[in-house]
Amino acid sequence: MPTPDTLTPSQLNALARNLIEDSFPLVWVEGELGNVARPASGHLYLTLKDARAQVRCAMFRPKAGLLKFKPREGLHVRVRGRLTLYEARGEYQMVLDHMEEAGEGALRRAFDEMKARLEAEGLFDEARKRPLPRFARRIGIITSSTGAAVRDVLSVLARRFPLAEPEILPVPVQGDGAAPQITAMLRSAAASGRYDVLLLTRGGGSLEDLWAFNDEGLARAVAACEVPVVCAVGHEVDFSLCDFAADLRAPTPSVAAELLVPSQDDLRQRLRVLATRMQRQQAQQLRNAMQRSDRAALRLNALRPQARLEALRQRQADALRRLQAAWRQRMERERASLRQAAAVLRSAHPQRRIERLRERLQAVSRRPQACIARRLAQDGLRLRGLARSLEAVSPLATVARGYAILRHEDGRIVRSALDARPGDTLDARLVDGELRLRVEPGR
């Protein structure tokens, strides 16, 4: 007969449900989706799991219909809900009222939403973007002072246009608080009036690493900047809100440096072409002036008295001398300008860089020899160790200690007295040779 304290299964499950629901408020749980099912009722049933455990979950149709993404197997999510117990089966579960993607998926969704909203405002319109200066002298580089990106940019600028004056404006390029510091540095650099163009750059990384450049405030600051802004964040496949808001987006930091300044080789060729064209034009102008002077002198000789003609001839000679002097002065100025430009270009000549690289190559070429010597010594030690190990297990070492190896004529080893019969002929292997033995009957 049941006692007064005996419970039925439904009573026990009801008590357990009340205890669970009263003990836990709304909780957040993060994990991986599994066993996702969505029957015709519209409810969503799933398992939330990690490497060691899992929890059954249910999201009823009103809440499941509000999801902005499709739950699928293996997706990493964060959920919010209440703990309860399904009394009919006695199963512990969680009833969800909210679900969102976790990790990079959530960041990607937030990026798409912000991009669509700012694009609708016209922040990314090509019409509002300005061209870069043709010859940028002072370039503000807003980036990390210790990253690889800034070294690539400085190397390209020095090689292409030594007259450029790059200045590094150091800021953190990832992590909490990076975006406000980048925004403040951008506004400060623009307000200083010191720079012809600003370069916002960093190396590659995950979407989370690059997230500072997807900050809405920073994107608006880039779009509103009074100085042209070039953005080169990450690799060619990486895009940020700052890329779309900038006046020019470069796929990599090195390409950004190439777009900012002209090539010194191209400029040198352009200077030669312009100098030749200027000399031809000036020579032609001088010939035209002399021809006009000659024609004027002929007209004067035909129409004026001798005194008037002499005065005009004197004026002609004076004008010619002044023209020649002016021509010489102008030529001297142009030659001085060309000499100065040639001196600057010679100071950045690739031959000097080649000499420095040759010195580095000589220093590096000595390293493989030392490495080979160390490797040979290590291999020698290892070989001697293997030889000692092999000698320790060799049967010849046993023979050297006074033992013998007995073999039949067909080469079979005698391992037991039962392996030989009276009258058999055996070969005994000793340390210094072999002996032929005959087996005699035992006593």
Secondary structure, DSSP 4 states (H G I P E B T S, - for coil): ---TT---HHHHHHHHHHHHHHH--SEEEEEEEEEEE--TT--EEEEEE-SS-EEEEEE-HHHHTT-SS---TT-EEEEEEEEEEETTTTEEEEEEEEEEE-THHHHHHHHHHHHHHHHHTTTT-GGG--PPPSS--EEEEEE-TTSHHHHHHHHHHHHH-TT-EEEEEE---SSTTHHHHHHHHHHHHHHHT--SEEEEEE----TTTTGGGG-HHHHHHHHH-SS-EEEEESSTT---HHHHHSSEE-SSHHHHHHHHS--HHHHHHHHHHHHHHHHHHHHHHHHHHHHHHHHHHHHHHHHS-HHHHHHHHHHHHHHHHHHHHHHHHHHHHHHHHHHHHHHHHHHT-HHHHHHHHHHHHHHHHHHHHHHHHHHHHHHHHHHHHHHHHHHHH-HHHHHHTT--EEEETTS-B--SGGG--TT-EEEEEETTEEEEEEPPPP-
